[in-house]
Amino acid sequence: MGLLTKLFAGALVALGLAASPAQADALQDILDKGEVRIGVPLDVPVYGFLDANQKPAGLDIDIANLIAKELGVELKLQQITGINRIPYLVTNKLDIVIAVMGATPGRAKSIMFSSPYSSLYIGIFGPTKYTAATAPDLGDIKIGVPRGTTQDISISELHPEGNIVRFEDDATTVAAFLAGQVDVFGTANIVARALAEKNPDKDFSPVYKIRTSPAHMGVRHGEFNLLRWLDTFIFYSKMNGTLERLHQKWMGEPMADLPSF
């Protein structure tokens, strides 16, 4: 009977293992490999850009470095744009996306969002003569937006009859505005302010405020351990003043009170 009991118990263990396959765990994979792959923008000052030495700089780059430091692993930075940041994440080219990304129900079908780590608003910017009380008041002027971004999604919903011109990223959108190919363009307020400082001869006034849009980090669906770690990192960085210090460094203003998920 003892032998039969052992054989029966072994069979139950084998069945249990077969019925419960090991689940992927990005956090453990990162710790085991000793590196974390983080996607960041390099076309969205002050969140991500190339400095005078052609090195990545900005709020998102600083946060990516802090995450790697807290994880105790090497940072592998990958440049991304508004259009490819989610595809790169879901196809496992990245572990984390930190790219001024607003959380929307549509995007949440594809990825999971962390609690917000930065505060800003998105809007339409350009000459003051185009100032509008509502999105439809913009009429048929040409509105440039980076394809697939929060400003693209939002202005398309608010002004479905609008003359919206889509570009591949923020840099080409701004270049089109500066070249007169579009009348106004959509971006975040802090990005417009940085552009105005570099182009004092152009009018970067807020034409229409779309909405407040805190920035969130993104991970693949099902990576709850990594998501929980990021939420803990954000909470800890708020409490010890790190996020406030970085906002002051890059934006020159205090960080707004941000909600948590």
C-alpha positions as CSV (number, residue, x, y, z in Angstrom):
1,M,0.0,0.0,0.0
2,G,2.9,2.4,0.7
3,L,4.2,2.0,-2.8
4,L,0.7,2.5,-4.3
5,T,0.2,5.6,-2.2
6,K,3.5,7.1,-3.4
7,L,2.7,6.3,-7.1
8,F,-0.8,7.8,-6.7
9,A,0.6,11.0,-5.1
10,G,3.2,11.2,-7.9
11,A,0.5,11.0,-10.5
12,L,-1.5,13.8,-8.8
13,V,1.6,16.0,-8.8
14,A,2.3,15.3,-12.4
15,L,-1.4,16.1,-13.3
16,G,-1.2,19.3,-11.3
17,L,1.9,20.4,-13.1
18,A,0.3,19.6,-16.4
19,A,-2.8,21.5,-15.6
20,S,-0.9,24.6,-14.3
21,P,1.8,25.6,-16.7
22,A,4.4,28.1,-15.6
23,Q,3.3,31.6,-16.2
24,A,5.6,34.2,-17.8
25,D,6.9,36.8,-15.3
26,A,8.6,39.8,-16.9
27,L,9.8,41.1,-13.6
28,Q,11.6,37.8,-12.8
29,D,13.0,37.7,-16.3
30,I,14.5,41.2,-15.9
31,L,16.1,40.2,-12.6
32,D,17.4,37.0,-14.0
33,K,18.9,38.6,-17.2
34,G,20.2,41.6,-15.4
35,E,18.8,44.0,-17.8
36,V,15.6,45.9,-18.5
37,R,14.5,47.1,-22.0
38,I,12.7,50.4,-21.8
39,G,11.2,52.3,-24.7
40,V,11.5,56.1,-24.5
41,P,10.8,59.0,-27.0
42,L,13.6,61.2,-28.4
43,D,11.3,63.6,-30.2
44,V,9.3,65.0,-27.3
45,P,11.2,67.7,-25.3
46,V,11.3,67.8,-22.3
47,Y,10.4,64.2,-21.9
48,G,12.9,62.8,-24.3
49,F,15.3,64.4,-26.8
50,L,19.0,64.4,-27.8
51,D,21.1,66.9,-25.9
52,A,24.0,69.0,-27.3
53,N,26.2,65.9,-27.1
54,Q,23.7,63.8,-29.0
55,K,22.9,61.8,-25.8
56,P,19.4,60.9,-24.7
57,A,18.1,63.3,-22.1
58,G,14.8,64.3,-20.5
59,L,12.3,63.4,-17.8
60,D,11.5,59.9,-19.3
61,I,15.2,59.1,-19.7
62,D,15.9,60.1,-16.1
63,I,13.1,57.9,-14.9
64,A,14.2,55.0,-17.0
65,N,17.7,55.2,-15.4
66,L,16.2,55.3,-11.9
67,I,14.1,52.2,-12.6
68,A,17.1,50.3,-13.8
69,K,19.0,51.5,-10.7
70,E,16.2,50.4,-8.3
71,L,16.0,47.1,-10.0
72,G,19.7,46.6,-9.8
73,V,20.0,45.8,-13.5
74,E,21.5,47.3,-16.7
75,L,19.3,49.7,-18.7
76,K,18.8,49.0,-22.4
77,L,17.2,52.1,-24.0
78,Q,15.1,51.8,-27.2
79,Q,14.0,54.9,-29.1
80,I,10.3,54.7,-29.9
81,T,7.6,57.0,-31.4
82,G,3.9,57.5,-30.7
83,I,3.0,55.0,-33.5
84,N,5.2,52.1,-32.5
85,R,5.4,52.3,-28.7
86,I,2.5,49.9,-28.1
87,P,3.4,47.4,-31.0
88,Y,7.0,47.2,-29.7
89,L,5.7,46.4,-26.2
90,V,3.1,43.8,-27.2
91,T,5.6,42.0,-29.5
92,N,8.1,41.7,-26.6
93,K,10.7,44.0,-28.0
94,L,10.4,46.0,-24.8
95,D,9.7,45.3,-21.1
96,I,8.4,48.8,-20.3
97,V,7.3,51.9,-22.2
98,I,7.9,55.4,-20.7
99,A,6.8,57.8,-23.4
100,V,4.4,60.5,-22.2
101,M,1.6,58.0,-22.8
102,G,-1.9,58.8,-21.7
103,A,-4.2,56.0,-20.5
104,T,-7.3,55.4,-22.6
105,P,-9.8,52.5,-22.6
106,G,-8.9,51.7,-26.2
107,R,-5.2,51.4,-25.4
108,A,-6.0,49.4,-22.3
109,K,-7.3,46.6,-24.5
110,S,-3.7,46.1,-25.7
111,I,-1.5,46.9,-22.6
112,M,-1.7,47.6,-18.9
113,F,-1.0,51.1,-17.5
114,S,0.8,52.1,-14.3
115,S,-0.3,54.9,-12.0
116,P,0.6,58.3,-13.5
117,Y,4.2,59.5,-13.0
118,S,3.8,63.0,-14.6
119,S,1.2,65.7,-15.0
120,L,0.5,67.7,-18.2
121,Y,-2.4,68.6,-20.5
122,I,-2.8,68.0,-24.2
123,G,-4.1,70.7,-26.6
124,I,-4.0,72.3,-30.0
125,F,-1.3,75.0,-30.3
126,G,-0.6,77.7,-32.9
127,P,-1.4,81.3,-33.8
128,T,-3.8,83.0,-31.3
129,K,-6.1,83.9,-34.2
130,Y,-7.3,80.3,-34.2
131,T,-8.3,80.2,-30.6
132,A,-11.4,78.1,-30.2
133,A,-13.9,77.6,-27.4
134,T,-14.8,74.1,-28.7
135,A,-13.1,71.7,-31.0
136,P,-15.6,72.2,-33.8
137,D,-14.8,75.9,-33.7
138,L,-11.5,75.0,-35.3
139,G,-13.4,74.6,-38.5
140,D,-11.5,73.3,-41.5
141,I,-8.0,74.6,-40.6
142,K,-5.3,72.0,-40.9
143,I,-4.5,70.3,-37.6
144,G,-1.3,68.4,-37.5
145,V,-1.0,65.5,-35.0
146,P,1.4,62.5,-34.4
147,R,-0.4,59.4,-35.6
148,G,-1.9,57.2,-32.8
149,T,-1.2,59.6,-30.0
150,T,-3.7,60.8,-27.3
151,Q,-4.1,64.1,-29.1
152,D,-4.8,62.3,-32.4
153,I,-7.4,60.1,-30.7
154,S,-9.0,62.9,-28.7
155,I,-9.2,65.6,-31.4
156,S,-10.6,63.0,-33.9
157,E,-13.4,62.2,-31.5
158,L,-14.1,65.8,-30.6
159,H,-13.9,67.1,-34.1
160,P,-14.7,64.2,-36.5
161,E,-15.2,66.6,-39.4
162,G,-11.9,68.3,-38.8
163,N,-9.1,68.6,-41.3
164,I,-6.7,66.4,-39.4
165,V,-3.3,65.7,-40.9
166,R,-1.4,62.8,-39.4
167,F,2.4,62.4,-39.2
168,E,4.6,59.6,-38.0
169,D,5.9,61.4,-34.8
170,D,6.1,64.6,-32.9
171,A,9.2,65.8,-34.7
172,T,7.7,65.6,-38.1
173,T,4.4,67.2,-36.9
174,V,6.3,70.2,-35.5
175,A,8.4,70.5,-38.6
176,A,5.2,70.6,-40.7
177,F,3.9,73.4,-38.5
178,L,7.1,75.4,-38.7
179,A,7.1,74.9,-42.5
180,G,3.5,76.1,-42.8
181,Q,2.1,72.8,-44.0
182,V,-0.5,72.8,-41.2
183,D,-2.1,75.7,-39.4
184,V,-1.9,74.3,-35.8
185,F,-0.7,71.1,-34.2
186,G,-1.5,68.9,-31.3
187,T,0.9,68.2,-28.4
188,A,1.4,68.5,-24.7
189,N,1.6,71.9,-23.1
190,I,5.1,71.3,-21.8
191,V,6.3,70.3,-25.3
192,A,4.8,73.4,-26.8
193,R,6.5,75.6,-24.3
194,A,9.9,74.0,-25.0
195,L,9.3,74.5,-28.7
196,A,8.3,78.2,-28.2
197,E,11.6,78.8,-26.4
198,K,13.6,77.4,-29.3
199,N,11.5,79.2,-31.9
200,P,10.7,82.7,-30.5
201,D,9.5,84.0,-33.9
202,K,6.6,81.5,-34.0
203,D,3.3,81.7,-32.2
204,F,2.9,78.6,-30.0
205,S,-0.2,79.9,-28.1
206,P,-2.7,77.3,-26.7
207,V,-5.5,77.4,-29.3
208,Y,-7.8,74.7,-27.7
209,K,-7.2,72.7,-24.5
210,I,-8.3,69.1,-25.2
211,R,-8.0,67.7,-21.6
212,T,-5.7,66.9,-18.7
213,S,-3.6,63.9,-19.6
214,P,-1.2,62.5,-17.0
215,A,1.6,60.3,-18.4
216,H,1.6,56.6,-17.5
217,M,4.1,53.7,-18.0
218,G,3.0,50.7,-20.0
219,V,3.6,46.9,-19.7
220,R,2.2,43.9,-21.5
221,H,-1.1,42.4,-20.5
222,G,-0.7,39.8,-17.7
223,E,2.6,41.2,-16.3
224,F,1.0,42.0,-12.9
225,N,4.3,41.6,-10.9
226,L,6.1,44.1,-13.0
227,L,3.1,46.5,-13.0
228,R,2.9,46.3,-9.2
229,W,6.6,47.0,-8.9
230,L,6.3,50.1,-11.1
231,D,3.3,51.3,-9.0
232,T,5.4,50.9,-5.9
233,F,8.4,52.7,-7.6
234,I,6.1,55.6,-8.5
235,F,4.6,55.8,-5.0
236,Y,8.0,55.6,-3.4
237,S,9.4,58.3,-5.8
238,K,6.5,60.6,-5.0
239,M,7.0,60.1,-1.2
240,N,10.7,60.7,-1.2
241,G,10.5,63.8,-3.5
242,T,12.3,62.3,-6.5
243,L,9.4,63.0,-8.9
244,E,9.0,66.5,-7.6
245,R,12.7,67.1,-8.1
246,L,12.6,65.8,-11.7
247,H,9.6,67.9,-12.5
248,Q,11.3,71.0,-11.2
249,K,14.5,70.1,-13.2
250,W,12.8,69.6,-16.5
251,M,9.6,71.6,-16.4
252,G,10.5,74.4,-14.0
253,E,7.2,73.9,-12.1
254,P,5.8,71.7,-9.3
255,M,4.2,68.4,-10.1
256,A,0.4,68.4,-9.9
257,D,-1.4,66.1,-7.5
258,L,-1.8,62.9,-9.5
259,P,-4.4,60.2,-8.9
260,S,-3.4,56.6,-8.5
261,F,-5.0,53.5,-10.0
